[in-house]
Amino acid sequence: MLYVDENRCSGCGVCEEVCPTAAITLSSGVAAIDQERCTQCEACFQACPEQAILSVSDRSLVSQRDRAAAVAKSEPPQVSSIAARAAPALAATLMFIGREVVPRAAGFLLDVVDRRLASQGSGDGETKSQPSGQSRGPGAGGRRRRRRRGG
């Protein structure tokens, strides 16, 4: 059952406009719900800017504190329209970066580290150079090579 809290109602008429069955009328600056015409769709409940329309099963059993708690629980979280539109685009961008950019950047950085280690040599005066005409393919060389310490 829906009813109007007269203390909160400002008489703005938003609930009257959104009611699909025209069960809400404004009388003396306060909204009134015709319970016979009301279908309990709660369109007015969600549209009321003052949260003056409450949904309860028995009006006489609900105290003022319980009404405030019912309103607080029933309010949906407010999400700005910019955030709602930006979230899918942001998610798609992060997925692309994770799938495409990060693996390529990691491969590039590993190749740079391999080249630096190869240019330093093995540490005993020998430098290993690659014969001309042969290119180092991915996975060849430094990452799989291990240095052993002499005893």
Secondary structure, DSSP 4 states (H G I P E B T S, - for coil): -EEE-TTT-----HHHHH-TT--EEEETTEEEE-TTT-----HHHHH-TT--EEE-S-GGG--HHHHHHHHHHHPPPP--HHHHHHHHHHHHHHHHIIIIIHHHHHHHHHHHHHHHHHHH-SSSS----PPTT--PPTT-STTT-------
